[in-house]
Amino acid sequence: MIKCISCKFATIDESASNSKWDAYECSNPKSEYHRALLNVTPNGEMLKRISWSGCPYGERKEK
């Protein structure tokens, strides 16, 4: 399993971001997290880093 922070499908969501914070969402249609914001807590707290653990459909980012 690839953690969301290392997954190529974790992309910046421009529509949810603001000038001080980048929102990351899952862009993998196979994932249960698809279109979910990956750096927002269940209480709506905006985190700087992606905190979600990942899913079986993740793919490592290419360097």
N, CA and C of each residue as an Amber inpcrd file, in Angstrom:
protein
   189
   0.8510000  -1.1860000   0.0000000   0.0000000   0.0000000   0.0000000
   0.8910000   1.2430000   0.0000000   0.5760000   2.1960000  -0.8410000
   1.3060000   3.4630000  -0.9410000   0.5650000   4.5070000  -0.1170000
   1.2740000   5.1870000   0.7660000   0.6520000   6.2610000   1.5440000
   0.2700000   7.4060000   0.6250000  -0.8000000   8.0990000   0.9400000
  -1.2860000   9.2050000   0.1110000  -0.2100000  10.2630000  -0.1340000
   0.6200000  10.5220000   0.8590000   1.6390000  11.5620000   0.7160000
   2.6530000  11.2030000  -0.3790000   2.8180000   9.9080000  -0.6780000
   3.7690000   9.4550000  -1.6980000   3.1000000   9.0400000  -2.9960000
   1.7940000   9.2270000  -3.0960000   1.0260000   8.7360000  -4.2430000
   0.9150000   9.7840000  -5.3420000   1.0300000   9.3320000  -6.5880000
   0.9310000  10.2590000  -7.7230000  -0.4840000  10.8040000  -7.9050000
  -1.4730000  10.1820000  -7.3020000  -2.8540000  10.6380000  -7.4390000
  -3.2380000  11.7290000  -6.4410000  -2.3610000  12.0430000  -5.5010000
  -2.6090000  13.1450000  -4.5660000  -2.2150000  14.4440000  -5.2750000
  -3.2160000  15.1910000  -5.7190000  -2.9710000  16.3880000  -6.5180000
  -3.5920000  17.6180000  -5.8450000  -3.0670000  18.7790000  -6.1900000
  -3.5960000  20.0150000  -5.6280000  -4.9730000  20.2970000  -6.2200000
  -5.9220000  20.5990000  -5.3580000  -7.2740000  20.9830000  -5.7650000
  -7.3460000  22.5090000  -5.7120000  -7.2000000  23.1400000  -6.8610000
  -7.1870000  24.6030000  -6.9420000  -8.4910000  25.2190000  -6.4340000
  -9.6130000  24.5430000  -6.6550000 -10.9010000  25.1170000  -6.2700000
 -11.0980000  25.1410000  -4.7540000 -10.4190000  24.2630000  -4.0260000
 -10.5530000  24.2230000  -2.5680000  -9.4050000  24.9440000  -1.8590000
  -8.3400000  25.2530000  -2.5850000  -7.1720000  25.9260000  -2.0040000
  -7.4470000  27.4120000  -1.8170000  -6.6130000  28.0390000  -0.9920000
  -6.6690000  29.4910000  -0.8810000  -5.2430000  30.0370000  -0.9450000
  -5.0630000  31.3200000  -0.7480000  -3.7340000  31.9220000  -0.9320000
  -2.7070000  31.4430000   0.0920000  -3.1480000  30.9170000   1.2240000
  -2.2160000  30.4830000   2.2690000  -2.1570000  28.9700000   2.4450000
  -2.9870000  28.2180000   1.7130000  -3.0880000  26.7880000   1.9340000
  -3.4130000  26.0660000   0.6380000  -2.6890000  24.9770000   0.3610000
  -2.9780000  24.1160000  -0.7880000  -3.7800000  22.9100000  -0.3180000
  -4.9340000  22.7130000  -0.9340000  -5.7680000  21.5420000  -0.6520000
  -5.3330000  20.4150000  -1.5890000  -5.1700000  19.2210000  -1.0430000
  -4.8220000  18.0510000  -1.8530000  -6.0030000  17.1050000  -1.8840000
  -6.2880000  16.5820000  -3.0830000  -7.3650000  15.6080000  -3.2160000
  -6.8590000  14.3680000  -3.9240000  -7.5860000  13.2830000  -3.7660000
  -7.2680000  12.0430000  -4.4640000  -7.9300000  12.0850000  -5.8400000
  -7.1170000  11.9060000  -6.8830000  -7.6570000  11.9490000  -8.2480000
  -7.7850000  10.5530000  -8.8690000  -7.6790000   9.5090000  -8.0550000
  -7.7610000   8.1390000  -8.5550000  -9.2030000   7.6300000  -8.4720000
  -9.8660000   7.4310000  -9.6140000 -11.2670000   6.9850000  -9.5880000
 -11.4590000   5.5870000  -8.9940000 -10.4010000   4.7880000  -8.8860000
 -10.5050000   3.4570000  -8.2880000 -10.5130000   3.5110000  -6.7590000
 -10.0070000   4.5980000  -6.1870000  -9.8200000   4.6920000  -4.7400000
 -11.1080000   5.0560000  -4.0180000 -11.2390000   4.5340000  -2.8060000
 -12.3670000   4.9250000  -1.9520000 -12.2480000   6.3920000  -1.5350000
 -11.0540000   6.9800000  -1.6730000 -10.8240000   8.3820000  -1.3130000
 -11.0240000   9.3340000  -2.4920000 -11.4150000   8.8300000  -3.6480000
 -11.5440000   9.6590000  -4.8480000 -12.3070000  10.9520000  -4.5690000
 -11.6840000  12.0690000  -4.9100000 -12.2220000  13.4190000  -4.7550000
 -12.2740000  13.8850000  -3.2970000 -11.7460000  13.0880000  -2.3780000
 -11.6980000  13.4970000  -0.9710000 -10.4830000  14.3890000  -0.7580000
 -10.6210000  15.3790000   0.1320000  -9.4890000  16.2170000   0.4920000
  -8.6210000  15.4490000   1.4790000  -7.3500000  15.3420000   1.1780000
  -6.4420000  14.4920000   1.9350000  -5.7220000  15.2030000   3.0680000
  -5.8430000  16.5170000   3.1430000  -5.1880000  17.2400000   4.2320000
  -6.1900000  18.0970000   5.0070000  -7.3710000  17.5150000   5.2090000
  -8.4180000  18.1100000   6.0390000  -8.8640000  17.0400000   7.0290000
  -8.9580000  17.4100000   8.3050000  -9.4030000  16.4580000   9.3270000
 -10.9280000  16.3060000   9.2620000 -11.4770000  15.2770000   9.9010000
 -12.9380000  15.1280000   9.9410000 -13.6420000  16.3490000  10.5620000
 -12.9230000  17.1100000  11.3910000 -13.4910000  18.3100000  12.0060000
 -13.3190000  19.5570000  11.1310000 -12.7180000  19.4020000   9.9510000
 -12.5460000  20.5230000   9.0330000 -11.2590000  21.3130000   9.2150000
 -10.3520000  20.8420000  10.0720000  -9.0750000  21.5230000  10.2780000
  -8.2040000  21.3390000   9.0370000  -7.6560000  22.4360000   8.5170000
  -6.8120000  22.3950000   7.3280000  -5.3670000  22.1340000   7.7460000
  -4.8020000  21.0180000   7.2960000  -3.4410000  20.6290000   7.6310000
  -2.4880000  21.0080000   6.5020000  -1.2570000  21.2920000   6.8310000
  -0.2390000  21.6090000   5.8130000   0.1520000  20.3650000   5.0230000
   0.2060000  19.2190000   5.7070000   0.6460000  17.9810000   5.0710000
  -0.5120000  16.9940000   4.9320000  -0.3790000  16.1090000   3.9710000
  -1.3610000  15.0390000   3.7790000  -1.2120000  14.0430000   4.9250000
  -2.3120000  13.7120000   5.5620000  -2.2410000  12.8310000   6.7280000
  -2.9150000  11.4740000   6.5020000  -3.5720000  11.2740000   5.3910000
  -4.2900000  10.0240000   5.1680000  -3.3100000   8.8880000   4.9120000
  -3.7060000   7.6880000   5.2980000  -2.7840000   6.5520000   5.2690000
  -2.6050000   5.9180000   3.8940000  -3.5570000   6.0360000   3.0170000
  -3.4270000   5.4470000   1.6930000  -4.4490000   4.3520000   1.4380000
  -4.3930000   3.7970000   0.2350000  -5.3390000   2.7520000  -0.1610000
  -4.6230000   1.7410000  -1.0480000  -5.2410000   0.6220000  -1.3610000
  -4.6050000  -0.4120000  -2.1840000  -4.3800000   0.0090000  -3.6400000
  -4.9520000   1.1170000  -4.0710000  -4.8490000   1.5340000  -5.4660000
  -3.8210000   2.6330000  -5.7010000  -3.0840000   2.9980000  -4.6730000
  -2.0800000   4.0450000  -4.8060000  -0.9210000   3.6300000  -5.7040000
  -0.3090000   4.6130000  -6.3310000   0.8800000   4.3850000  -7.1600000
   1.9310000   5.4060000  -6.7800000   3.1630000   4.9330000  -6.5950000
   4.2400000   5.8160000  -6.1720000   4.5220000   6.8920000  -7.2230000
   4.8100000   8.0990000  -6.7450000   5.1950000   9.1960000  -7.6320000
   6.4820000   8.8530000  -8.3420000   6.5900000   9.2150000  -9.6140000
   7.8230000   9.0030000 -10.3590000   8.7150000  10.2080000 -10.1770000
   9.9970000   9.9450000 -10.0640000  10.9600000  11.0450000  -9.8780000
  11.5240000  11.5060000 -11.1720000
